[in-house]
Amino acid sequence: MSYRRAVTTDLWPALAIAVAGLALAQPAQANLALTVSDSGGVIAACNATDGGTGTFSKGCANPNFSQIIVTAVGAPLLPAPGLFATQISLTSGNARSADTLTIDVAQTGLSLAAGTVAVNLTVGGMGPSPVTLTALGPGGGVLLSQTFTTPGHVTSDAIPIAAGSGDNARFVLQFSGPNQTVNALISLTGQSTAGLSDAQQPGSVLVFPKFVGGDPGVANSQPPVTVDGIPGIARTEIEIGAVCPPLADFVEGTVSCTPHQTVTVHGHWVCPGFQGVNSQICREEDFTFTLTTNGKVAFSADGNPINSNTPSGIPAPPCPRGYLIAWVVNPTTLLPIKFDALIGTAIIRGPDLAGGPHAGSSTAVSAYPAITIQAAPSDAALGSILTGPPLQFDGASGHYAAVTGTLVSDVTFDRLSAGTTGPAPAVLSETYINLLTLDVLSNRPNNSTQVPLNFYNESANTGGIFGGGEHQISTSTSFVCWQQVGLTTTVMTFLGDGRPGQVTPPINSVLNQITQTTRKGIVIAGPATKIPEVDSDPVTGVVSLIGLIETNEGTMANMFQERKFNYLMGTDGNPQAGTFSP
């Protein structure tokens, strides 16, 4: 995710410096301060601030340079939170001796999160002596330096920038002799990672976006099913494994764990709330278990052990559907620690069928990988205590990596009745979107999360009510903590508090294959925002969002439960902070 702002200048000879895409811990308006120095120290006449406007122009002179004109433009935040752009243009007259001119541009009061930066150094005109250009990043580290004897350029991509409190970048123009002029460009294009989690690598936290089961005593709990004549098979099986972190070092032979090292994990079953019901409280049930490195545990979401290897003390969730979050903790204090070891998978089965050749058995089965979230990049030792609880997902040191607030995914439109009308193949199916936020106050009232939804159909089919082109359907949904919502079918949401199911209406009745004239499409969800509704939830504005698409196939008689497939929704790559309060 790169953000670039192009600014041109007609000053010559000039040093133009562009900074874009560095990630900041907190959004703010640009507040720029300029300091220019040479071998004699700070050139006070060149110093300038923007006065909160984000732009300034300053002309000055000193004994070593006949003229210096500095123009700075600091953009307000670009569309992604935490990004800013700055350009510095410098025109200098002839250097009267060999000297070094240093330009500091600071955006005051802000801390930079982790990221990478691509640096380009270009000299388009110069003379008569060599010139050295150097770009230093926040904190003063050299990003790239090059001495030019003739015009040319040098580029380096993906130079890491660590998280820290440094909020300035430094650019150095070094003249090797008198009467030197230069027409040069230094450009930095940043790519913010802001400690963004990597779902392909082991993490210190696992998120399972959906479970099915629940305590047998709660309304609409989902009992075990029969598979291949074997009764008592759990609707959801959670698998959690641990490797020796960092995995890349372990694979190369550098082992940081003792053999069969115990890993302690704390988990929370999180239930949905419902807008306007029971103060919008999201019930939860927590538990702790252990496993060992290069080992695995498996347990159900209904409280029943799967076999003798199931860890003891795993309770049933207090609701039939919701999500699971689990994180590595210190075995003594149960405080969260940095230990990027966890991987996981969830297996979800459909109910026993009511009719057909497989009546009385479950045939639908699907699986999805758990979302892994790593501890934020830092020099902290393996096993070091992190801040919390609450768990902070913002990429800052001592916290966890961030997730995102906008999702994208393929989607299969509903087809609920047989017939020759509509695209082939005419397989009957219904699709649900499971959404959750990590910004949750467990067992306490929560603000609802609002999510814009934009659907696009599959192709430029000229039939149907929309005519040609990939037609867009713009709509939205809202939920409290977690939600399963159907494209065109109603869902009953059970909160686990003894109340009957709450009606969750479908997203939009036109999201079917007949109306869309296509079987499949794309959905973009987000950015997710919390709106202020309850006094006890301080979180409002843009929040974290995680999603899972679920499609069931089959016959109407079996409520389309003969077959099933799930897949995680992708992200826009824009880091979004979140806070989970157990």
N, C-alpha and C positions, 0 to 999 in steps of 0.2 A: 504494500500500500504506500505509494509515493504521492506527495502533493507538491506541485511546482507552481511557482508564480513567475512569469516572465516580465522583466522590467528592462527597458532600454535606456541608454544614455548617449548623448551626442558629444560628451566631453572627451577631449583627446589632447595629450596622452592620458590614459585613465587606467586606474585599477578598479575593476568592478567585482564586487564580492556578493554572491547570492547565497543565502542560507534558507533552506526549506525543509520541512518535515521533521524537525527535531521534536521529540515528544516531551510534553511538560506534565508534571504531576497534577496540576490544577489548571483549568481553563482560566484565562485572563486576557485583558486587552494588552497589547504590546506597550511596554514602557522602556524606551531605549535610552542608553547613555553611552556616549562616545568618549574615548580617551586616545589621544595620539601622542606617541613618544618617539624621540630619536636618541642619539648617543648622549645628548646633554640632559636627558630626562624628559619629563612630561612637557609637552608643548601646550601650556595652559590656554593659549589663544585659540587652540583647535577644539578644546573640550566643548561638548554640547549635550543637551538632553532634549527629549521631544516634548516635554511638558504634558505628557499623556496623550498627545495627538497621534503618535506613531510615525512621525516624519520630522526631519529637520535638514537644514543645509547650512554648512559652516565654511567660511573662507578664512584663512589665516596664513601667516608666514613666520619664518624664524631664520636665524643666521645660516643654517645649512641648506635651506630650500628656498628658492625664490618665490614659490607660491604653492600653497596646498589648499585645495577646495574639497571638502568632504560632504557628500550628500547621502543621507540614510533614509530608507523607507522601511518601516516595520509594519507588516500587515496585521490587521486583527486576526483572530483565529480563523483558520480555514475550516471547511465543513466538518472535518473530524475533530472531536474534542482533543485538546492538548497539542495542537500543531500551530506553528507560527512560521512566518516567512520574513526575512530581513534582507535587504540589499544595501551594500555600501559602494559608492562610487568615489574614487579618489583621483583627482588631477594634481600632479605635482610638476613644478617647474624643474629646471636642471638642478641635480644635486651638486653642491659646491665642493663636496669631498666624498670619499668613501664613507658611507653611513648606512644605518639601519633604521627604517621607519616601521613602527609597530602600531597597528590599529586594533583597538579592543572595542568590541560592540557587546554590550550587556543588556539583557532583558531582565531587569532587576526583580528580586524577590521570588523567583521561580526555580523549581528544581527539575532537572532533566531525568526522564526515565530512560531505560535502555533502548538502544536502537542501532542501526548501522547507517553509514553515510558513504556516499560516493563522492570523490573529490576529483576535480579537473583543474589543472594548472595550465594556463595558456599564455604565451607571449607572442603577440602579433607584430610588434615593432619595438626596437630597442637600439641603444648605442651610446657610447662606443664600447662599453665594458660589460662583462658578464653581470647578470642579475639573478638573485636567488629568491624564489617565492616559497613561502612556507605557510601551511594552514595548520593551526592548532585547534583542537576541539575543546569543549567544556572541561575545565580542570587543568588545562595547559598541556595535555599530551599532544605530541606531533602526529598529525594525521597523514601528511604528505609534504615532502620538501624536494625541490628540484632547482639546480643551477642551470641557467640557460646562457649559452654563448651565442646562439642564433635563435631566431624565432622558432617556436614549436610548441608541443603540448605533451603532457603526461597525465594519465588517468588511473585511478585505483578505485575498485568497487567494493562495497560491503565491508568497510572498515568499522569494527565494533565501537560503539560509544556506550560506556557503562552508565548505569543509573548513579545519580549523585546530586549534590547540592550546587555544583557549578552551573552558573547560568550565563556564561559568556563564552564567546569564541574569539580567538586571536589570529590575526593575519599579519605576516611579516614580509616586508619588501626590503631586501638588502642590496645596496648598490656597492659595487667593487671599486669604483673609481669616480673621479669628478666629472662634471658635465654630463651626467648620465640621464637619459630619458627612457621611458618605458611605456608601452601600451600593452597592458596585461589583464588577464581575467583569472580570478580564482572563484570557482563555483563549488558549492556543497549541496548535494541533494540527499536529504535524509530519508531513511525508511524506518519508521517507528515500529518497534516490536513491543515496547512498553512492557516487557515481560509477558508477552502473550503466550498462553498455554499451548502446548503441542500435543494434540490428542493421539499422535502416533507414538509417543514415548511414554515410558512408565512415569507415574506421578506420585506425589505425596497425598493427593486427594483423588477419589473416584466419585463420579456422578452417574447413577443409573436412572435415565429419564422416565422409566415406567416400570412398575411392578403390578402384578395382579394376584390377589389372594386375600389377606386380611384375617384378623382374628375371627374364628367361627361364630363368636357372639355378636359381631357387628352386622348391621343391615347390609344386605347384598354381598356378603363375603363370598369368595369364589372357592368352592371346595376342590380337593384333588380330583383328578380324572383317571380314566382307564386308558392305557396305551398298550396295544398288542396283547390284550387280555390281562395285563398287570394293573391292578387297582392301586390307588393311593399315590399317584404321580402328581407332584405339585404343579400348579398352574405356572408358577415362576420359580426358576432355579437361578440363584445368584452365585457366580463363581468369582473368587478373588484370589489372585496369585501374587507372589512377591519375588522380585529378583534382587541381586546384589547391586546397589547403585554405586557410581554411575554405570549403567549397563555397558556403555561403549568401552569403559576401562576394564570391566570384568571380562568382556569378550576378548580383549587384547592381552589378558593375563594379569592385570593389576587388580588385585582383590582387596576390597576395603571392609569386607564382612568376615566374621568368624563362621566356621561351618555350622549350618543349621541355626543361624542367628535368629532369635525370636523377634518378631515384628508385632507390635501391639496396635490394633486398629479400633477406632471408635466410629460407630455408625449411627445414623438417624434416619428412621422411616419418616418421611414428611407427607402429610395429608393435604388435600386441597381445602381451602376456605371457600366462601361464596359471598358475593357482594350483597350486603344488606342482611346477612343471616349470622346470628351468634357472634356479633361484633367482628366478623371477618377473622375469626381465630383459625389458625392452621395447626391442627393437632400433630403431635409427633411422639415417637417412642425411640429411646436411645439404648445402645448396648455396646459392649466392648468384647473383643475376642482376640485371639493370637493365632499367628501362623509363623512359618519359618522361611528364610530366604530359599528361593528355588522350590518352594512348596506352594500348596494351594488348599483352599477350603471351599466348600459348597454348602449352601443352606437355602431353605425355601422362604417364601414370603407368606406362609400361613401358620408358622409356629411349629410345624411338625418336622422332626429330623428326617433327613433323606436316608441316611444310613449311620453306621457307627462312627464314621469319620466326621459327621456334622459337629461343629463346635457347639458346646453347651451354652445355654444362656442367651440364645438368639430369640427374642420375642416375636410374636406375630405383629404386623402393623395394626394400628387401631382403625384402619379404614381399608376398603377393598382395593383401592387404586391410589397411586401417588408416585413419589420418587424416593430414591435412596441416595444419601451422600455419606461417604466414609473417608476418614483421614487417619494418617499415622500419628500416634501420640507417644509421649514418654511413658514407659510402663509404670513409673512411680507416681508422677504428678498428673498424668493424663493430659498434659498440655501438648498442643500441636508441635510437631518437629519437622525439620527438613529431612526427608528420606524418600527420594523419588524412586520407589521400588514397586508400586502397585500397578497391576493390570487387572482387567476383569471382563466378564461377559455375562449377559443375562439371556436365559432361554425362557420364552413365553409360549405356553400352549393354549389352544382354544378349548372350549368346554366340550363335554361329551355331546355327541350329536343326537338329535331327537329322532331322526329317520334315516332311511336309506340303508345300503348294505353294511355301513359301519355304525349303525345306531348303537348308542351306549358306549362308544369309544371316542377318544379325541384324535383327530387326524391333523389338525392345524398346528404347526410348530414353526417358530421363528427365533432368531437370535440377533443380538446387536452387541457391539463392544462398548464397555463403559467409557465415558469421557474421562480422560486423565488430565489432571492439573498439577503442574510442578510447583515446587517452592520457587519464589522469584530468584533470578540469578544474583549471586552474591558470593563473597569469599567465606561465608559462614561454613563451619565444619559440618560434615554429615552427622545428623542426629541433634543438631543445635535447636534450641527452643525458638519457635516463631511467636510473633505477637498474637495474642488471642487466648481464648475466644473473646469476641466474635472472630470469625475467620475473614481475613481481608484479602480479596482477590483484585489487586490493583497493580501488581508488578513491582511494588516498592520493596526495598531491602527489608528482610524480616517478615515479609508477607508471602502470599501466594501469587502466582502469575494471574494475569487478567484473562477473562473470557471475552465474549462480544455481546452486542445488543441487537444485532441484525442477522437474520438467517436467510438462507436460500436453499431450495430443494426441488427435485423432481416431484411430481404428484400425479397419481392416477385418478381421473374424475370418476364419479360414481356411475354405476350401471346396475339398477335395482330390478329391472324387469326384462324378460326375454323378448325377442322380436327381431325382425329383419331390419328395422330402422336403426341407423347409427353405424359407426365405423366398426369394421371387423378387426380382430375376432370378438364375438359377442359374449365374452366371459363376464358373468355377473360379479360385481364387487362393490365394496364400500370402503371409503378412506377416512381416517381420522388423523388429526394433528394433535400431538401431545406437546404442550409447552410448559416450561417452568422458568422461574427466576431464582437465582441464588440469594437475592435480596429478601430474606425471610426472617421474621421474628417467630421462632418456634413457640407454640402454645400461647401465642399472644396475638392481638389484633394486627392485621396487616392492611396497608393500602392495596387497592386493586392495580393490576398491571394492564395497560392498554397497548394493543399491538395492531398497527396497520397491516393489512394483508393485501397483496397485489398478485393476482393470478393471470397467467398468460396461457392461451391454448397452444396446441402442438404445432400447427402448420398454417400455411396460407390457403386452407380449404375455402372455396368460394361458396359453399353451401351454408345452411343454418341461418339463424336469425341475425348473425353478426356480419355475414358476408365474408369477403376475403381478408387476409391478414391475421397476424397473431393478436387476437383481441385481448384487451386488458379488462379485468374485473377488479375494481377497487372496493375493498370492504374492510372490516376490522373485527377483532374479538377482544374480550377482556376476561381476566381471571384473577383469582387470589391464590398465590403461591404455586399452584399446579392446575393444569386443565387438560382434559381430553375433549376435543370438539370435533363433530362430524362435518364433512363438507355439505351434505344435504340431509343428514339424519340427526334426530334429536338424541342427546345423551343425558342420562340421569347421573348426577354427581352426588356421591355419598360422602359425607364429611366425617363419619366415624363417631358422631356424638349422639347417636340414637334418633336423630331426625330422619324422616323419609327423604328419598332422593330429591335433589333440586334439579329443575329442568334447565339444561344447557341447550339453547336452540342451535340449529345448524348455521353454518357460516353464510351460505347463500344457495337457494334452490337451483340456480342456473349452473352450478358446478357439477353438471352431469354430462355424460358422453353424447347424449342426444342433442342437447342444446349447444354444447361446445363444438359438435361435429368432429371431435377428436377424442382419443382415449386418454391422452396424457398432456401434461403441461408443466409449467414452472410456477412456484410460489415464492415470493419474497416477503418475509415477515420482519417487521420492525421499521425503525428503531423502537424498542419497548420503553415505555415510560410509566412511572407510578404517579398517580394523581392523589393529592391530599384528601383523605377521607376520615382517617382515625387519628386522634391526637397522639397516641402512643407510638406511632410509626414515623420516625423522622425522615425516612427516605422518600424523596420525591424526585421527579425528573427522570432522565434516561437511566435505565437499569440493565442488568445482565439478562440474557435470554438464551435458553437451550431448548432444542426441539427434536422430536422423533416422529417420523411419518409411519403410519401403520395402515396396511391395506389387507382386508379379508376378502376371500373369494369363495364362491360355492353357490348353493341353491337357496332360494328364498325360504324353503321349508326348514333349513338349518341356519337361518339368519346369516348366510354367507360365511360360515365358520368351518368349511371343509379344509381351506388352505389359508395361509397367512404369510406376509412378509413385512419386515420392518427395516428402516434405515435411518441413521442419524442425519439431521439437517446440516448443511454446510454453513459457513460464516462469511461475513464480508471482510474479515481480517482486521477490523478496527477494534483495538482494545477497549473494553468497557469494564470499569471497576464494579465490584459487587461486594456485599457484606452479608455473611450468613451468621445469624445469632442463634446458637443452640439454646 
